[in-house]
Amino acid sequence: MKRAILLVSFGTSYRDAREGSLENIRKDLEQSGKIPVYQAYTSGMIIRKLSSRGVFIDTVDEALTRILENHVRRLYVLPTHMIPGIEYRKMLEILSGYKKYFEEMKVAGPVLNEKEDCARLLPCLQSVLKFEPQCEYILMGHGTRDRSNIRYLQMNRAFEEAGLTNVHIASVEGEPDLAGALKYLQSAGKTGKVIVHPFMVVAGDHARNDMAGEENSYVTVLKNAGYPVEAIVKGLGEYPQFRRIYVDKLEKLMI
């Protein structure tokens, strides 16, 4: 019975971010699964922007149609989402309409699907970012008004419980936010170097502008508060250790 993998992402319009993160995830999955990997984005805006440049990425519907036309009957779906938020649930809703056409469809959860996944992610983050004790780390999450935003709060608690009091999530569109992280640094009398890094799979628009941009960014706010700052504009998906999470998820689906 013909099998395939569907890799679903929000997407990015930045070529280097796409190639460094999403394309490398795809390659890792292909190498591990030894079966074809199809890709889809959930962001219509990004799909349209790429299309105007001659880069064509399927929507989830389009990818599923293509997969069925190629006579695939066992499908493993790997979302790259960090939390089970709006985009992830939108994907699930689309998938539900196609499930009857497959002999088997298995769908992995996002990176932080459950509260317990926050503590499980810590060794990977420590391997990637080192978390040197003389520095403070602010990891920029996306944030959402959705109930799934609680994962960012739980991630901060996981850092605290692991003794990593110099690491903080600060979201762009939710809480915890940069104001809260800055308040902590000031109240704790921290004066050392602050390293900012995306808590996102892809270092796209938010990472380049909201985090490391020249106006009203995390970097400028922290510098204006008197902190020496280093911005690492690199998505988590660019690190092999982090990409291993998706390979592990695929291996579990294929059992």
C-alpha positions in Angstrom: 0.0 0.0 0.0 1.5 3.3 -1.1 2.6 5.6 1.8 3.6 9.3 2.1 4.3 12.1 4.5 2.7 15.5 4.6 4.7 18.2 6.2 2.4 21.1 7.2 3.8 24.6 8.2 2.4 28.1 8.6 5.1 29.0 6.0 7.6 31.8 5.4 8.3 34.1 2.5 12.0 34.3 3.3 14.0 31.9 1.1 16.9 31.4 3.4 14.6 30.7 6.4 12.6 28.3 4.3 15.7 26.4 3.1 17.5 26.4 6.4 14.5 25.2 8.4 11.5 23.8 6.6 13.5 22.3 3.7 15.9 20.6 6.1 13.0 19.2 8.1 11.6 17.8 4.9 15.0 16.2 4.0 15.3 14.7 7.4 11.8 13.2 7.2 12.5 11.9 3.7 15.7 10.3 4.8 14.1 8.7 7.9 10.8 7.5 6.4 12.2 6.5 2.9 8.9 7.6 1.4 7.8 10.7 -0.5 7.3 14.0 1.5 4.7 16.5 0.4 4.6 20.0 1.8 1.8 22.5 2.5 1.4 25.9 4.1 -1.6 27.1 6.1 -0.9 30.8 5.4 -2.7 31.9 2.3 -1.0 35.3 2.5 2.5 33.6 2.3 1.4 31.2 -0.5 0.2 34.2 -2.6 3.3 36.2 -1.9 5.5 33.2 -3.0 3.4 32.6 -6.0 4.0 36.1 -7.2 7.7 35.3 -7.2 7.3 32.0 -9.0 7.5 29.8 -6.0 4.5 27.5 -5.7 3.5 25.8 -2.4 0.3 23.9 -1.9 -2.4 24.6 0.5 -3.4 21.7 2.7 -6.3 21.0 0.5 -4.2 21.1 -2.7 -1.5 18.8 -1.1 -4.2 16.2 -0.1 -5.7 16.2 -3.5 -2.3 15.7 -5.1 -1.5 12.9 -2.6 -4.8 11.1 -3.4 -4.2 11.5 -7.2 -0.9 9.7 -6.7 -2.7 6.8 -5.1 -1.4 7.2 -1.6 -3.5 5.4 0.9 -1.5 5.6 4.1 -0.6 9.1 5.1 1.6 10.5 8.0 1.0 14.2 8.8 3.8 16.1 10.5 2.9 19.7 11.5 5.8 22.0 12.4 3.7 24.2 14.7 5.0 24.9 18.2 1.6 24.9 20.0 -1.9 23.4 19.3 -3.2 26.8 18.3 -5.5 28.2 15.6 -3.3 27.2 12.7 -2.9 23.7 14.0 -6.7 23.3 14.6 -7.4 24.7 11.1 -5.2 22.0 9.7 -7.0 19.3 11.7 -10.4 20.5 10.4 -9.2 20.2 6.8 -7.7 16.8 7.4 -11.0 15.5 8.8 -12.7 16.0 5.5 -10.2 13.8 3.7 -9.7 11.0 6.3 -12.3 8.8 4.7 -10.3 8.6 1.5 -7.3 7.0 3.2 -6.9 3.5 4.5 -4.9 5.1 7.3 -4.1 8.7 8.3 -2.0 9.5 11.3 -1.4 13.0 12.6 1.4 14.1 14.9 0.9 16.8 17.5 2.8 20.1 17.6 6.1 20.4 19.5 4.4 21.5 22.7 1.2 19.5 22.4 0.9 18.8 26.1 2.1 20.6 29.3 4.7 17.8 29.8 6.3 18.5 26.5 7.7 21.8 27.9 10.0 19.9 30.3 10.8 17.4 27.5 12.0 20.2 25.2 14.5 21.5 27.7 17.5 19.2 26.9 17.1 20.0 23.3 17.1 23.8 23.9 20.1 23.5 26.3 22.0 21.5 23.6 21.2 24.2 21.0 21.5 27.4 22.9 23.9 26.4 25.8 22.3 28.9 28.3 25.6 30.3 29.6 25.0 31.4 33.3 26.6 34.8 32.7 24.0 35.7 30.1 20.3 36.3 30.1 18.2 34.7 27.4 15.0 36.0 26.0 13.3 33.6 23.5 10.8 35.3 21.3 7.6 33.3 20.9 4.7 34.2 18.6 2.0 34.3 21.2 -1.8 34.1 20.5 -5.1 35.1 22.0 -6.0 31.4 21.8 -6.2 29.2 24.9 -3.1 27.3 23.7 -1.0 30.4 24.6 -0.7 28.7 28.1 2.1 26.6 26.7 4.4 29.7 26.7 3.6 30.3 30.4 4.2 26.6 31.1 7.5 26.8 29.2 8.6 29.6 31.5 7.7 27.6 34.5 9.7 24.6 33.1 12.7 26.9 32.8 12.3 28.0 36.5 11.8 24.5 37.8 15.0 23.4 35.9 16.9 26.2 37.6 17.3 28.1 34.4 16.2 31.4 35.9 18.2 33.3 33.2 15.9 32.1 30.4 12.5 33.7 29.5 9.9 33.3 26.8 8.6 36.7 25.6 5.8 36.6 23.0 5.0 39.1 20.3 1.2 38.7 20.4 0.5 37.4 23.9 1.9 36.9 27.4 4.4 36.4 28.7 5.8 39.4 26.8 8.9 41.5 26.5 7.7 44.0 29.1 7.4 41.2 31.7 10.9 39.9 30.9 12.4 43.4 31.1 10.7 44.0 34.4 12.2 40.8 35.8 15.7 41.8 34.5 15.5 45.2 36.2 13.9 44.0 39.4 16.5 41.3 39.8 19.3 43.7 39.2 20.6 42.0 36.0 23.1 44.0 34.1 24.8 41.5 31.9 24.5 40.6 28.2 21.1 39.6 26.9 20.8 37.1 24.1 17.6 37.1 22.1 16.6 34.2 19.9 13.4 33.1 18.2 11.3 30.5 20.0 10.0 29.7 16.5 10.7 27.0 14.0 11.4 29.6 11.3 13.2 32.9 11.6 10.8 34.9 9.4 9.3 38.3 9.6 8.8 38.4 13.4 12.4 37.4 14.1 13.9 39.8 11.6 11.7 42.8 12.4 10.0 42.4 15.8 13.0 40.8 17.4 16.0 42.2 15.7 14.8 45.1 13.6 16.0 48.7 14.0 12.7 50.2 15.2 10.7 49.2 18.3 12.2 45.7 18.3 13.3 43.5 21.2 16.8 44.6 20.5 16.1 48.3 20.5 14.0 48.2 23.7 16.6 46.2 25.6 19.4 48.5 24.3 17.5 51.6 25.3 17.1 50.0 28.8 20.9 49.8 29.0 21.6 46.2 28.2 24.2 44.8 25.8 22.3 42.7 23.4 23.1 39.9 20.9 20.4 38.9 18.4 20.6 35.4 16.9 18.3 35.4 13.9 18.0 31.7 13.5 14.9 29.5 13.6 14.9 26.4 15.8 14.4 24.3 12.7 17.9 25.2 11.6 19.3 23.1 14.4 19.7 19.3 13.8 18.9 18.6 17.4 15.6 20.3 17.2 14.7 18.7 13.8 15.2 15.4 15.5 11.8 16.0 17.3 10.0 15.7 14.0 11.9 12.5 13.0 11.0 11.0 16.4 7.3 11.9 15.8 7.4 10.3 12.4 9.0 7.1 13.7 6.2 6.8 16.3 3.5 7.4 13.6 5.0 4.7 11.4 4.9 1.9 14.0 
